[in-house]
Amino acid sequence: MKEIAIKQRFYPTTEQAQLLAQTFGCVRFVYNAILKWRTDAFYNESKKVNYNTASSKLTELKKQTEFEWLNSVSCVPLQQSLRHQQTAFKNFFEGRAKYPAFKKKRSKQSAEFTKSAFKFKDGNIYIAKSKQPLDIRWSRELPSEPTTVTISKDSAGRYFVSMLCRFEPKPLPVTKKTTGIDLGLTDLVITADGFKSGNPRHTAKYEKKLAQAQRRLSKKKKGTANFHKARIKVARIQAKIADCRRDFTHKLTTTLINENQVISCESLSVKNMVKNPRLAKAIGDANWGEMVRQLEYKAEWRGRTLVQIDKWYPSSKRCNCCGHVVDSLPLHIRHWTCPACEARLDRDTNAAINIKAAGQAVLACGA
């Protein structure tokens, strides 16, 4: 059995919006208060605090008169925020992430409800402290009853509910087709058979509109009603860009998985590549890291194979006809002629063919 999080948009009633605002505020307060307490204990007393100790501290806070309002919302999201904080500290101490940061009021807000804090009945979801079901705009059916429900509100003011469900993935019929893909900027994906996906350049498409909204925001006095109206306009444009990018990536990766039994690609270090100031925006908009991540889990679910080859493999500089490797090949050269066999090569298609061959060698020899 696998787990899948199905995210749907919903529209809360006035009562639900008020309840969620209180819940988000309590979750944020608890997370920040406990984080400050743990930070002081760690740096002043060199003392590490575990989840049980943090939970006891939360109980003490809820008993204080000045924090009685913490009891007006469900206790489950508050406890879950401490579990997420414990995971953040674990990742920090093991070197996988930075030190946990404080949550901001104007950033994305979320609250997680476990089975004891929500009810799933007749296709409707009821959360604790609310008698009305969530008005969800369903785009697909749930494969099973959700085990946890996470309600979030993004910077643009939209509400979403993410339901964690269990399901049994169904492998696709086996096909003989295999391919290698080269990730680029002019075309996001180039396959070994010559297919080029193009690049919709979502950021560039909305760049002027976003810049205009950001200029208007910069002229508003911070904290005023007009400032928050302008901030929401900027957030909506950025959300539109992110939604378009995510939609394109999902459709592209699904097509690749459906059509190919084996897909070979390079293991790129995107975090290091975005340090290039000239290409950072274009690489971020290309969404390479998310594309490879989606290929990984979709291949596992659908019975496909994804092979990642060494990032230092000279896929662009190697001729796919004779194997000759040129000394250098600048980025501005998109077509080149092999000096050994005089074959005329397209840089990206040639790289994809070499990646496919290298991926098959890895499968065969484990190299």
N, C-alpha and C positions, 0 to 999 in steps of 0.2 A: 504494500500500500504506500502511496505517495501523498504528500500534502500540497495543496494548492490554495492560494489566497485569491479569492474572487472579489474584485473591488467594483462597487456600484455607487452611482451618485444618488443622493436622496435629498428631499426637501422637508426640513423640519417644520412643525407648527410653531406658533409663537411660544407656547408653553415648553415645547421640546428645545427650542433655541435658547431659552432662558436657562433651562436645566443643564444643557450642554455647556453653556458659557460658564456656569458655576462649577461644573465638573472640570472643565479645562483649567479654570483658575486655581482650583484646589490641587489638581495634579501638578500644575506648574509650581505652586507655592511649596508643596511637599518636596518635590524634586530639588528645588533650589535651596530650601532650608536644610534638608538633610545633606546636600552636597557641601554647603558651607560648613556644617558641623563636622562632616568627615574630613574636609580639607584642613580645618583647624586642628583636628585630632592627629592628622597625618604629619603635618609640617611642624606643629608646636610640640607635640608629645611623641612623635614617631610611632604612632599607634594606628594599626590597620583595623578598620571596622567592617565586620561581615554583615550579611543580610539580616540575621536575627537581631543583632544589636541595633541596626538601623530601624527595624520594625518596632522594637521596644521604644526607641526614641519617638517614633510616630505616635505610638499609643500615649506617651507622655504629653505630646503636643495637643492631641485631641482632648485631653482631660483639662487643659488650661482654659480658663474663662475667656481669654482674649482670642482663642482659636476654636471656639465652639462651633463656628460656621463650617468647620471641616466635617461635622457630623450631618450636614444637610444634604450631602451627596453620598452615593454608594461608596463603600470602603474598598471595593475590589479594584477600581482604577488606581487608587492611591497605593495599594500594596503592589500592584503590577508596575507602577512607576519606579518603586524601590528595586524590584527585580531587574528592570531594564538598567537602572543605575549600577547595580551589582555587576551585570554583564559588561557595562562600559568600563568599570574599574578593572575587571578581569582582563579585558582586551588591552587596557593601558599597561598593566603590570607585566603582561606577556609580550609587549612591544608591537602589538598589532594596530594600535590606535593612539590618538593624542589623549591628553587628560580631559575627563568629562567637562563639558561647558554648561553654563547656566542657560536655562530655557528663556526665550524672549516672548513677550506678550504678543507682538505683531508678527511673529513667525508662525510656521505651521503648528497647530494644536492637535493633540490626539489623546485618546483615552481608551484603554483596552479593558474589555469585559470578558470574564471567563464564564463558564456555564452557570455558575451560581448567581450571576448578575444580569443574565438575559434569558429570554424565552423564545424559542422558535416554534410557532404553531400555525398550521395551515398556510405555509409559505410566507408568513409575516414574522417580523422580529420585534420583540418588545424588550426595551432595556429597563433596568432597575429605576424606580422612582417615577416611571412614566406609564400611564395606562393605555396610551394610544400607540399603535404600531408605526414603525418608520415608513414614510412614503417613499419607497425605493423604486427607481426606474430600472426595472430588470432588463438586461440585455442577453442573459443566458440563465439556464436553470442550474441550481446547485446540485453537484453530484452526490452530496450527502448532507446530513444535518451538521451545521457548523459547530466546531469545538470552541473557538474563541471569536469574538467580534471586536474589531477596532474601529472606532469612529474618529474621523479626523476632519479638520477644517483648514483649508490651505490659505495662503496669503491673499488670494483673490476672493475669499469669502464663500467658497463652495464647500458643501458638506459631502463626505464620502463615507461609506461603510465597507470595511474589508473583512470578509468572512473566511476563516481558515477551515477547509474541508478536506476530508480524506477521499481518495479515489484510486481506482486501479487503472493505470495507463494501458492503452491498447496499441500494440506495435503495428506499424504500417506494413503492407505487403512488401516483401523483399524485391528490390530492383537491382539491375546490373549496372546502373549508371553511377559513376563516381566523378568527383570534381575537386579542383583546388581553387581557392579563392585568394585574391590579392586585394587588400584593403587600401583604398586611396582617397584622394580629396576631390579630384575632377569627377571620378566615378567612385562611389563608396565601395562597391563590390565589383570585381572583374573575375569571371570564372574562366576555367581552362578551355571551355568551348567557345570563348569569344563574347559571351554575354556581358554587357556593361549596364549597371543599374542606374547610372546617372547620379546626380547629387542635387536634391531639391533646395538645399541651402536655406533652411527655415529661418535661421537668424538673420541672414541678409535680406530675406523677403520682408521681414517686419522691422528692419533696422531703423528706417526713417520714422516710422510710426512710434517705435519705442523711444528713440532719441527725443522726439517732440514731447512725448509724455513725461520723460525724465526731466527735460528742461522746465516744463511747467511745474513739476513737483519741486524742483530746486528753488523756485521763486516763492513758494508758499512758506508761511511761518510754521515751524515745527510744532506739532501738538494741537494745531487748530483743526476745525472740522473740514476746511478746504484742503488742508494738508493730507488728511486721511482719505478724502475723496480722490485726490490726485494719486496717492499711494496705491489705492485699489486699482486705478486705471493702469498703472505701470505693472502691477502684479497680474492683471488679467492678460495683458499682452505677453508677458513672460510665460504665463500658464499656457497660452495658445501655442507658443513656440514649442514648449516642452511636450504638449499633447500631440502636435503634428510630428515631431521627431520620434516620439514613442510609437505612434501608429505606423509610420513608415518602417521603422526597425522591426516591429513585430511581423508585418506583412512580408518583408524581405526574408527574414530568417525562416518563417513558416514555409515560404516557397522553396527555399534551398533544402530544408529538411524533407519536404514532401517529394521532391524530385530526385534526390541523391541518397544512395546507401552509405557512401563514405565521403566525408568532406574534410579536406586538409586546409589548414590555415596557419599563419605565423603567430607565435606567442609574443605579441607586442607589449612593450612597457609604456603604456599610455601616460602614466603619471610623470615619467621622465620626458616624454615627447612634448607634453604641453608646456614645458619650461622654455621652449623656443618662443620668444615673444612675437615673432612674425607669423607663426602657424598655430598659436595656442587657440585662438577663437575658432579657426576652421577645424582643428582636430577635435575640439570640444563639441562642435556642432555635428561632426561626423558620427559621434556616438560609437566608436569602435569597441570600447570596453563592454558596453551593454550588449552590443551585437554578438560578441563572442560568448558572453554569459548566457544569452538566450539560446544560442546554438548548442551550448553544452547541455542545458537541462532539457531542451526539446529533443535532442538526439537521444538522451537517456530514456525519455518517455516514449519515443516512437520507434525504438529499436534500431536507431542509426548509429554510426560511428563518427566521432569527431577527432581528428588527429591534429595536434599542434606541434609544429616543427620548431627548430631552434631559430631564434630571432636574428642570429648572425649568419644564417644560411644565405649565400649570395644569389638569391632567386632572380633579381633583376639583371645582374651582371653576367649571369651564366646563359650561354646560348642553348636553347632546348633542342637544337638539331645535332650539334657536335659536342657540346659540353665545354666549349672554350669559355674561360672567365676573363673578362676585360679588367684592366687595372682600376679604372674609375668610370663612373657613369653619373654625371650631375643630374639633378632633378629636372632641369629645364629640357633635357633631351628625352623626348617621348618616343622616338623611333630611332633605331640604330642598326648598323650593318655589321655582322660578325666578321672580324678580320680573318678568321680561319676558314670558314665555309662560304662566306659572302651571302649569308641568308639575311633577308630584310626582316627585322623583328619589331613588333610593337612592344614597348617596354612593359606594360601592365599585363597583357595577355601572355607574354613570354614568362613573366614572373609567376603567373597563375599555373601555367603548365609545369614549371619546375617545382612549384609547391606541391602540386598533385603527385608528381613522381617521387618527391622526397617523402610525402606522407605514406605512399604505398610501400616505400622502402622501410619506413619506421614500423608499419604493420607487419611486414614480412620478417624483418631482421631484428626489430626492437632497437635500432640504432638511435 
